[in-house]
């Protein structure tokens, strides 16, 4: 069994801070699972364009209000606590946070730890082909 407490992650290796969001990565590739689990805070008033070409991401809103728009032509889905979306088609999208939002995110394959978005909005492909655990 793995037990991890969000309260212990602040300021450590498992917390990634960007201007638009802060991701607390509860489970990573090094934990040996087929997914990673993140508790992500999105700053109020931000707009972030993303494109997870190398991952499937599921996002569950537990705090705040905003919207996600599928690019280039929509649709736009309102987000509030209780709403989940899954980018099972690797959709390019933009996330707009009306208020500070808190999202629980699951990535398959698992993130290795320090990922931030590249210029195309993607995280790099992480699946190690050398049998290592990705860290
Ligand atoms: C909702 C979303 O995709 N935010 C960007 C950060 C990402 N969820 C992460 O790495 O935790």
Backbone and ligand atoms as CSV (ligand in chain L), in Angstrom:
chain,resi,resn,atom,element,x,y,z
A,1,UNK,N,N,0.843,-1.192,0.000
A,1,UNK,CA,C,0.000,0.000,0.000
A,1,UNK,C,C,0.879,1.242,0.000
A,2,UNK,N,N,0.435,2.221,-0.770
A,2,UNK,CA,C,1.123,3.507,-0.793
A,2,UNK,C,C,0.198,4.519,-0.106
A,3,UNK,N,N,0.736,5.276,0.814
A,3,UNK,CA,C,-0.041,6.342,1.450
A,3,UNK,C,C,0.734,7.638,1.267
A,4,UNK,N,N,0.056,8.647,0.749
A,4,UNK,CA,C,0.737,9.915,0.517
A,4,UNK,C,C,-0.184,11.032,0.969
A,5,UNK,N,N,0.384,12.033,1.623
A,5,UNK,CA,C,-0.407,13.113,2.212
A,5,UNK,C,C,-0.064,14.428,1.510
A,6,UNK,N,N,-1.061,15.050,0.887
A,6,UNK,CA,C,-0.866,16.323,0.191
A,6,UNK,C,C,-0.122,17.328,1.070
A,7,UNK,N,N,-0.425,17.301,2.354
A,7,UNK,CA,C,0.147,18.284,3.281
A,7,UNK,C,C,1.666,18.191,3.356
A,8,UNK,N,N,2.231,17.066,2.932
A,8,UNK,CA,C,3.694,16.896,3.034
A,8,UNK,C,C,4.417,17.285,1.739
A,9,UNK,N,N,3.676,17.654,0.683
A,9,UNK,CA,C,4.305,17.851,-0.626
A,9,UNK,C,C,4.758,19.285,-0.890
A,10,UNK,N,N,4.239,20.261,-0.144
A,10,UNK,CA,C,4.524,21.675,-0.426
A,10,UNK,C,C,6.026,21.943,-0.401
A,11,UNK,N,N,6.497,22.602,-1.478
A,11,UNK,CA,C,7.908,22.997,-1.532
A,11,UNK,C,C,8.875,21.883,-1.876
A,12,UNK,N,N,8.363,20.687,-2.082
A,12,UNK,CA,C,9.244,19.548,-2.363
A,12,UNK,C,C,9.286,19.207,-3.842
A,13,UNK,N,N,9.951,18.103,-4.156
A,13,UNK,CA,C,10.138,17.634,-5.533
A,13,UNK,C,C,8.817,17.328,-6.233
A,14,UNK,N,N,7.798,16.984,-5.459
A,14,UNK,CA,C,6.514,16.589,-6.063
A,14,UNK,C,C,5.564,17.760,-6.261
A,15,UNK,N,N,6.037,18.962,-5.983
A,15,UNK,CA,C,5.219,20.149,-6.240
A,15,UNK,C,C,5.845,20.924,-7.398
A,16,UNK,N,N,5.059,21.161,-8.465
A,16,UNK,CA,C,5.542,21.910,-9.624
A,16,UNK,C,C,4.712,23.184,-9.722
A,17,UNK,N,N,5.414,24.333,-9.695
A,17,UNK,CA,C,4.743,25.634,-9.668
A,17,UNK,C,C,4.977,26.352,-10.989
A,18,UNK,N,N,3.914,26.789,-11.651
A,18,UNK,CA,C,4.025,27.619,-12.859
A,18,UNK,C,C,3.166,28.872,-12.611
A,19,UNK,N,N,3.265,29.877,-13.493
A,19,UNK,CA,C,2.444,31.076,-13.267
A,19,UNK,C,C,0.942,30.770,-13.250
A,20,UNK,N,N,0.479,29.815,-14.040
A,20,UNK,CA,C,-0.963,29.539,-14.144
A,20,UNK,C,C,-1.459,28.450,-13.206
A,21,UNK,N,N,-0.585,27.531,-12.820
A,21,UNK,CA,C,-1.049,26.411,-12.012
A,21,UNK,C,C,0.063,25.845,-11.135
A,22,UNK,N,N,-0.373,25.183,-10.085
A,22,UNK,CA,C,0.549,24.458,-9.199
A,22,UNK,C,C,0.053,23.032,-9.099
A,23,UNK,N,N,0.937,22.087,-9.414
A,23,UNK,CA,C,0.555,20.681,-9.443
A,23,UNK,C,C,1.264,19.932,-8.316
A,24,UNK,N,N,0.462,19.328,-7.453
A,24,UNK,CA,C,1.014,18.509,-6.373
A,24,UNK,C,C,0.850,17.054,-6.798
A,25,UNK,N,N,1.967,16.383,-7.046
A,25,UNK,CA,C,1.929,15.083,-7.701
A,25,UNK,C,C,2.021,13.954,-6.677
A,26,UNK,N,N,0.827,13.480,-6.324
A,26,UNK,CA,C,0.718,12.483,-5.245
A,26,UNK,C,C,1.305,11.147,-5.647
A,27,UNK,N,N,1.063,10.759,-6.919
A,27,UNK,CA,C,1.592,9.493,-7.445
A,27,UNK,C,C,2.291,9.771,-8.760
A,28,UNK,N,N,3.483,9.227,-8.923
A,28,UNK,CA,C,4.290,9.428,-10.129
A,28,UNK,C,C,4.776,8.091,-10.660
A,29,UNK,N,N,5.425,8.144,-11.834
A,29,UNK,CA,C,5.919,6.914,-12.459
A,29,UNK,C,C,6.770,6.089,-11.486
A,30,UNK,N,N,7.542,6.768,-10.664
A,30,UNK,CA,C,8.425,6.054,-9.734
A,30,UNK,C,C,7.653,5.214,-8.727
A,31,UNK,N,N,6.365,5.486,-8.586
A,31,UNK,CA,C,5.566,4.674,-7.663
A,31,UNK,C,C,5.154,3.347,-8.276
A,32,UNK,N,N,5.465,3.172,-9.578
A,32,UNK,CA,C,5.301,1.859,-10.194
A,32,UNK,C,C,3.902,1.531,-10.653
A,33,UNK,N,N,3.050,2.572,-10.798
A,33,UNK,CA,C,1.678,2.347,-11.251
A,33,UNK,C,C,1.551,2.735,-12.724
A,34,UNK,N,N,0.399,2.510,-13.297
A,34,UNK,CA,C,0.213,2.831,-14.721
A,34,UNK,C,C,-0.375,4.214,-14.925
A,35,UNK,N,N,-0.470,4.985,-13.865
A,35,UNK,CA,C,-1.031,6.335,-13.945
A,35,UNK,C,C,-0.332,7.198,-12.903
A,36,UNK,N,N,-0.453,8.524,-13.078
A,36,UNK,CA,C,-0.049,9.417,-11.995
A,36,UNK,C,C,-1.282,10.184,-11.536
A,37,UNK,N,N,-1.231,10.675,-10.310
A,37,UNK,CA,C,-2.366,11.328,-9.658
A,37,UNK,C,C,-1.890,12.672,-9.119
A,38,UNK,N,N,-2.562,13.732,-9.595
A,38,UNK,CA,C,-2.133,15.079,-9.248
A,38,UNK,C,C,-3.293,15.848,-8.613
A,39,UNK,N,N,-2.987,16.692,-7.657
A,39,UNK,CA,C,-3.947,17.657,-7.114
A,39,UNK,C,C,-3.447,19.018,-7.580
A,40,UNK,N,N,-4.199,19.620,-8.526
A,40,UNK,CA,C,-3.714,20.813,-9.233
A,40,UNK,C,C,-4.580,22.016,-8.890
A,41,UNK,N,N,-3.917,23.113,-8.539
A,41,UNK,CA,C,-4.611,24.381,-8.298
A,41,UNK,C,C,-4.402,25.268,-9.518
A,42,UNK,N,N,-5.493,25.783,-10.080
A,42,UNK,CA,C,-5.433,26.681,-11.240
A,42,UNK,C,C,-5.728,28.094,-10.731
A,43,UNK,N,N,-4.860,29.037,-11.076
A,43,UNK,CA,C,-5.030,30.398,-10.566
A,43,UNK,C,C,-6.213,31.102,-11.233
A,44,UNK,N,N,-6.936,31.909,-10.456
A,44,UNK,CA,C,-8.102,32.654,-10.959
A,44,UNK,C,C,-7.696,33.575,-12.097
A,45,UNK,N,N,-8.526,33.637,-13.118
A,45,UNK,CA,C,-8.308,34.565,-14.224
A,45,UNK,C,C,-7.315,34.088,-15.263
A,46,UNK,N,N,-6.794,32.875,-15.108
A,46,UNK,CA,C,-5.805,32.392,-16.075
A,46,UNK,C,C,-6.475,31.628,-17.212
A,47,UNK,N,N,-5.717,31.549,-18.298
A,47,UNK,CA,C,-6.136,30.796,-19.486
A,47,UNK,C,C,-4.913,29.976,-19.902
A,48,UNK,N,N,-5.064,28.662,-20.002
A,48,UNK,CA,C,-3.929,27.797,-20.319
A,48,UNK,C,C,-4.300,26.898,-21.496
A,49,UNK,N,N,-3.495,26.975,-22.559
A,49,UNK,CA,C,-3.716,26.120,-23.722
A,49,UNK,C,C,-2.836,24.887,-23.584
A,50,UNK,N,N,-3.450,23.724,-23.759
A,50,UNK,CA,C,-2.733,22.456,-23.532
A,50,UNK,C,C,-3.063,21.473,-24.646
A,51,UNK,N,N,-2.162,20.543,-24.803
A,51,UNK,CA,C,-2.360,19.495,-25.818
A,51,UNK,C,C,-1.549,18.275,-25.395
A,52,UNK,N,N,-2.218,17.370,-24.699
A,52,UNK,CA,C,-1.522,16.192,-24.186
A,52,UNK,C,C,-1.463,15.115,-25.269
A,53,UNK,N,N,-0.535,15.323,-26.179
A,53,UNK,CA,C,-0.396,14.397,-27.312
A,53,UNK,C,C,0.089,13.025,-26.878
A,54,UNK,N,N,0.822,13.005,-25.763
A,54,UNK,CA,C,1.475,11.770,-25.314
A,54,UNK,C,C,0.794,11.127,-24.110
A,55,UNK,N,N,-0.277,11.727,-23.655
A,55,UNK,CA,C,-0.958,11.234,-22.462
A,55,UNK,C,C,-2.469,11.291,-22.656
A,56,UNK,N,N,-3.191,10.481,-21.889
A,56,UNK,CA,C,-4.622,10.700,-21.657
A,56,UNK,C,C,-4.721,11.296,-20.263
A,57,UNK,N,N,-5.467,12.395,-20.151
A,57,UNK,CA,C,-5.657,13.023,-18.843
A,57,UNK,C,C,-7.136,13.030,-18.489
A,58,UNK,N,N,-7.453,12.614,-17.263
A,58,UNK,CA,C,-8.788,12.793,-16.700
A,58,UNK,C,C,-8.691,13.883,-15.642
A,59,UNK,N,N,-9.668,14.784,-15.642
A,59,UNK,CA,C,-9.645,15.945,-14.740
A,59,UNK,C,C,-10.983,16.009,-14.013
A,60,UNK,N,N,-10.935,16.091,-12.696
A,60,UNK,CA,C,-12.155,16.168,-11.888
A,60,UNK,C,C,-12.100,17.444,-11.055
A,61,UNK,N,N,-13.041,18.341,-11.317
A,61,UNK,CA,C,-13.075,19.621,-10.608
A,61,UNK,C,C,-13.686,19.424,-9.218
A,62,UNK,N,N,-12.935,19.848,-8.202
A,62,UNK,CA,C,-13.475,19.731,-6.837
A,62,UNK,C,C,-13.668,21.091,-6.164
A,63,UNK,N,N,-13.089,22.151,-6.769
A,63,UNK,CA,C,-13.307,23.505,-6.228
A,63,UNK,C,C,-13.243,24.501,-7.374
A,64,UNK,N,N,-14.032,25.573,-7.283
A,64,UNK,CA,C,-13.918,26.693,-8.212
A,64,UNK,C,C,-14.787,26.548,-9.443
A,65,UNK,N,N,-14.667,27.571,-10.310
A,65,UNK,CA,C,-15.485,27.617,-11.532
A,65,UNK,C,C,-14.655,28.059,-12.715
A,66,UNK,N,N,-14.957,27.472,-13.864
A,66,UNK,CA,C,-14.265,27.853,-15.083
A,66,UNK,C,C,-14.879,27.143,-16.261
A,67,UNK,N,N,-14.073,26.990,-17.310
A,67,UNK,CA,C,-14.572,26.284,-18.490
A,67,UNK,C,C,-13.406,25.680,-19.244
A,68,UNK,N,N,-13.710,24.630,-20.006
A,68,UNK,CA,C,-12.718,24.046,-20.906
A,68,UNK,C,C,-13.305,24.097,-22.312
A,69,UNK,N,N,-12.496,24.603,-23.242
A,69,UNK,CA,C,-12.916,24.692,-24.640
A,69,UNK,C,C,-12.050,23.766,-25.468
A,70,UNK,N,N,-12.685,22.931,-26.276
A,70,UNK,CA,C,-11.961,22.077,-27.208
A,70,UNK,C,C,-11.556,22.942,-28.396
A,71,UNK,N,N,-10.282,22.870,-28.762
A,71,UNK,CA,C,-9.775,23.670,-29.889
A,71,UNK,C,C,-9.771,22.833,-31.159
A,72,UNK,N,N,-10.032,23.435,-32.353
A,72,UNK,CA,C,-10.131,24.882,-32.556
A,72,UNK,C,C,-11.539,25.454,-32.488
A,73,UNK,N,N,-12.573,24.628,-32.473
A,73,UNK,CA,C,-13.930,25.153,-32.691
A,73,UNK,C,C,-14.918,24.852,-31.571
A,74,UNK,N,N,-14.461,24.457,-30.408
A,74,UNK,CA,C,-15.380,24.093,-29.341
A,74,UNK,C,C,-15.745,22.620,-29.434
A,75,UNK,N,N,-16.666,22.181,-28.592
A,75,UNK,CA,C,-17.530,22.960,-27.720
A,75,UNK,C,C,-16.815,23.486,-26.472
A,76,UNK,N,N,-17.564,24.328,-25.726
A,76,UNK,CA,C,-17.099,24.848,-24.442
A,76,UNK,C,C,-17.912,24.166,-23.349
A,77,UNK,N,N,-17.214,23.616,-22.359
A,77,UNK,CA,C,-17.898,22.932,-21.259
A,77,UNK,C,C,-17.670,23.700,-19.959
A,78,UNK,N,N,-18.743,24.130,-19.296
A,78,UNK,CA,C,-18.585,24.790,-18.001
A,78,UNK,C,C,-18.047,23.793,-16.972
A,79,UNK,N,N,-17.199,24.269,-16.072
A,79,UNK,CA,C,-16.624,23.414,-15.030
A,79,UNK,C,C,-16.994,23.973,-13.662
A,80,UNK,N,N,-17.393,23.083,-12.790
A,80,UNK,CA,C,-17.709,23.419,-11.403
A,80,UNK,C,C,-17.496,22.151,-10.605
A,81,UNK,N,N,-17.494,22.218,-9.286
A,81,UNK,CA,C,-17.256,21.004,-8.512
A,81,UNK,C,C,-18.236,19.882,-8.885
A,82,UNK,N,N,-17.682,18.709,-9.117
A,82,UNK,CA,C,-18.491,17.556,-9.505
A,82,UNK,C,C,-18.405,17.232,-10.980
A,83,UNK,N,N,-17.808,18.138,-11.774
A,83,UNK,CA,C,-17.709,17.899,-13.217
A,83,UNK,C,C,-16.321,17.345,-13.548
A,84,UNK,N,N,-16.290,16.288,-14.346
A,84,UNK,CA,C,-15.032,15.686,-14.809
A,84,UNK,C,C,-14.987,15.749,-16.329
A,85,UNK,N,N,-13.770,15.874,-16.875
A,85,UNK,CA,C,-13.599,15.677,-18.323
A,85,UNK,C,C,-12.383,14.800,-18.543
A,86,UNK,N,N,-12.411,14.099,-19.673
A,86,UNK,CA,C,-11.312,13.195,-20.025
A,86,UNK,C,C,-10.891,13.502,-21.452
A,87,UNK,N,N,-9.611,13.740,-21.645
A,87,UNK,CA,C,-9.073,14.046,-22.971
A,87,UNK,C,C,-8.665,12.741,-23.636
A,88,UNK,N,N,-9.687,11.898,-23.901
A,88,UNK,CA,C,-9.399,10.560,-24.424
A,88,UNK,C,C,-9.084,10.586,-25.907
A,89,UNK,N,N,-9.298,11.747,-26.551
A,89,UNK,CA,C,-8.922,11.911,-27.949
A,89,UNK,C,C,-7.708,12.822,-28.092
A,90,UNK,N,N,-6.973,13.027,-26.993
A,90,UNK,CA,C,-5.796,13.916,-27.010
A,90,UNK,C,C,-6.164,15.293,-27.567
A,91,UNK,N,N,-7.340,15.778,-27.214
A,91,UNK,CA,C,-7.814,17.041,-27.762
A,91,UNK,C,C,-6.947,18.212,-27.301
A,92,UNK,N,N,-6.631,19.106,-28.251
A,92,UNK,CA,C,-6.047,20.374,-27.862
A,92,UNK,C,C,-7.166,21.161,-27.187
A,93,UNK,N,N,-6.841,21.897,-26.125
A,93,UNK,CA,C,-7.905,22.553,-25.383
A,93,UNK,C,C,-7.363,23.754,-24.629
A,94,UNK,N,N,-8.279,24.610,-24.215
A,94,UNK,CA,C,-7.893,25.739,-23.374
A,94,UNK,C,C,-8.747,25.706,-22.120
A,95,UNK,N,N,-8.076,25.865,-20.985
A,95,UNK,CA,C,-8.749,25.868,-19.691
A,95,UNK,C,C,-8.767,27.302,-19.173
A,96,UNK,N,N,-9.964,27.814,-18.903
A,96,UNK,CA,C,-10.100,29.168,-18.355
A,96,UNK,C,C,-10.653,29.064,-16.945
A,97,UNK,N,N,-9.933,29.644,-16.016
A,97,UNK,CA,C,-10.354,29.605,-14.611
A,97,UNK,C,C,-10.991,30.944,-14.255
A,98,UNK,N,N,-12.282,30.917,-13.964
A,98,UNK,CA,C,-12.975,32.149,-13.561
A,98,UNK,C,C,-12.569,32.487,-12.121
A,99,UNK,N,N,-12.559,31.471,-11.280
A,99,UNK,CA,C,-12.089,31.609,-9.900
A,99,UNK,C,C,-10.907,30.654,-9.736
A,100,UNK,N,N,-10.279,30.688,-8.576
A,100,UNK,CA,C,-9.247,29.677,-8.273
A,100,UNK,C,C,-9.922,28.309,-8.318
A,101,UNK,N,N,-9.322,27.399,-9.037
A,101,UNK,CA,C,-9.919,26.071,-9.186
A,101,UNK,C,C,-8.992,25.016,-8.596
A,102,UNK,N,N,-9.571,23.942,-8.158
A,102,UNK,CA,C,-8.774,22.795,-7.705
A,102,UNK,C,C,-9.259,21.572,-8.465
A,103,UNK,N,N,-8.320,20.890,-9.098
A,103,UNK,CA,C,-8.640,19.762,-9.964
A,103,UNK,C,C,-7.841,18.529,-9.523
A,104,UNK,N,N,-8.484,17.395,-9.535
A,104,UNK,CA,C,-7.781,16.129,-9.349
A,104,UNK,C,C,-7.554,15.550,-10.739
A,105,UNK,N,N,-6.288,15.304,-11.088
A,105,UNK,CA,C,-5.929,14.901,-12.450
A,105,UNK,C,C,-5.229,13.543,-12.428
A,106,UNK,N,N,-5.596,12.716,-13.421
A,106,UNK,CA,C,-4.951,11.399,-13.576
A,106,UNK,C,C,-4.340,11.351,-14.968
A,107,UNK,N,N,-3.062,10.981,-15.043
A,107,UNK,CA,C,-2.378,10.871,-16.332
A,107,UNK,C,C,-1.992,9.425,-16.609
A,108,UNK,N,N,-2.255,8.987,-17.851
A,108,UNK,CA,C,-1.817,7.695,-18.363
A,108,UNK,C,C,-1.102,7.947,-19.692
A,109,UNK,N,N,0.175,7.611,-19.841
A,109,UNK,CA,C,1.059,7.011,-18.843
A,109,UNK,C,C,1.390,8.006,-17.731
A,110,UNK,N,N,1.942,7.508,-16.659
A,110,UNK,CA,C,2.203,8.385,-15.519
A,110,UNK,C,C,3.270,9.429,-15.825
A,111,UNK,N,N,3.108,10.615,-15.263
A,111,UNK,CA,C,4.168,11.617,-15.339
A,111,UNK,C,C,5.337,11.172,-14.466
A,112,UNK,N,N,6.516,11.641,-14.848
A,112,UNK,CA,C,7.703,11.254,-14.080
A,112,UNK,C,C,8.010,12.238,-12.959
A,113,UNK,N,N,7.479,13.478,-13.077
A,113,UNK,CA,C,7.681,14.353,-11.933
A,113,UNK,C,C,7.782,15.828,-12.209
A,114,UNK,N,N,8.605,16.256,-13.158
A,114,UNK,CA,C,8.853,17.690,-13.294
A,114,UNK,C,C,8.205,18.284,-14.530
A,115,UNK,N,N,7.314,17.562,-15.195
A,115,UNK,CA,C,6.759,18.032,-16.460
A,115,UNK,C,C,6.083,19.400,-16.336
A,116,UNK,N,N,6.410,20.267,-17.297
A,116,UNK,CA,C,5.632,21.476,-17.551
A,116,UNK,C,C,5.344,21.480,-19.053
A,117,UNK,N,N,4.409,22.306,-19.481
A,117,UNK,CA,C,4.016,22.275,-20.888
A,117,UNK,C,C,5.109,22.811,-21.793
A,118,UNK,N,N,5.354,22.118,-22.903
A,118,UNK,CA,C,6.265,22.617,-23.929
A,118,UNK,C,C,5.565,23.664,-24.775
A,119,UNK,N,N,6.265,24.214,-25.796
A,119,UNK,CA,C,5.675,25.258,-26.625
A,119,UNK,C,C,4.396,24.817,-27.330
A,120,UNK,N,N,4.232,23.517,-27.557
A,120,UNK,CA,C,3.019,23.007,-28.200
A,120,UNK,C,C,1.926,22.666,-27.185
A,121,UNK,N,N,2.177,22.901,-25.903
A,121,UNK,CA,C,1.179,22.607,-24.878
A,121,UNK,C,C,1.219,21.181,-24.382
A,122,UNK,N,N,2.206,20.404,-24.823
A,122,UNK,CA,C,2.271,18.982,-24.446
A,122,UNK,C,C,3.299,18.749,-23.343
A,123,UNK,N,N,3.158,17.649,-22.659
A,123,UNK,CA,C,4.233,17.108,-21.834
A,123,UNK,C,C,4.986,16.112,-22.712
A,124,UNK,N,N,6.295,15.972,-22.514
A,124,UNK,CA,C,7.025,15.005,-23.332
A,124,UNK,C,C,6.532,13.584,-23.083
A,125,UNK,N,N,6.741,12.728,-24.083
A,125,UNK,CA,C,6.431,11.304,-23.891
A,125,UNK,C,C,7.316,10.797,-22.754
A,126,UNK,N,N,6.721,10.059,-21.841
A,126,UNK,CA,C,7.473,9.700,-20.643
A,126,UNK,C,C,7.790,8.232,-20.532
A,127,UNK,N,N,7.104,7.381,-21.325
A,127,UNK,CA,C,7.273,5.951,-21.125
A,127,UNK,C,C,8.722,5.554,-21.386
A,128,UNK,N,N,9.467,5.183,-20.365
A,128,UNK,CA,C,10.848,4.808,-20.591
A,128,UNK,C,C,10.931,3.457,-21.279
A,129,UNK,N,N,11.802,3.362,-22.270
A,129,UNK,CA,C,11.921,2.100,-23.000
A,129,UNK,C,C,13.042,1.245,-22.451
A,130,UNK,N,N,13.727,1.755,-21.429
A,130,UNK,CA,C,14.855,1.016,-20.882
A,130,UNK,C,C,14.477,0.241,-19.614
A,131,UNK,N,N,13.173,0.198,-19.333
A,131,UNK,CA,C,12.740,-0.555,-18.176
A,131,UNK,C,C,12.875,0.203,-16.865
A,132,UNK,N,N,13.402,1.430,-16.931
A,132,UNK,CA,C,13.518,2.203,-15.704
A,132,UNK,C,C,12.142,2.726,-15.317
A,133,UNK,N,N,12.046,3.342,-14.159
A,133,UNK,CA,C,10.748,3.786,-13.703
A,133,UNK,C,C,10.496,5.252,-14.057
A,134,UNK,N,N,11.373,5.838,-14.833
A,134,UNK,CA,C,11.102,7.156,-15.353
A,134,UNK,C,C,11.646,8.301,-14.528
A,135,UNK,N,N,12.385,8.063,-13.473
A,135,UNK,CA,C,12.978,9.149,-12.695
A,135,UNK,C,C,14.468,8.909,-12.547
L,1,LIG,C1,C,-6.013,20.843,-15.590
L,1,LIG,C2,C,-4.638,20.782,-16.137
L,1,LIG,O1,O,-4.367,20.012,-17.025
L,1,LIG,N1,N,-3.734,21.602,-15.593
L,1,LIG,C3,C,-2.347,21.584,-15.943
L,1,LIG,C4,C,-1.492,20.846,-14.942
L,1,LIG,C5,C,-1.675,19.344,-14.955
L,1,LIG,N2,N,-2.987,18.967,-14.588
L,1,LIG,C6,C,-0.704,18.713,-13.966
L,1,LIG,O2,O,0.454,18.502,-14.336
L,1,LIG,O3,O,-1.099,18.445,-12.829
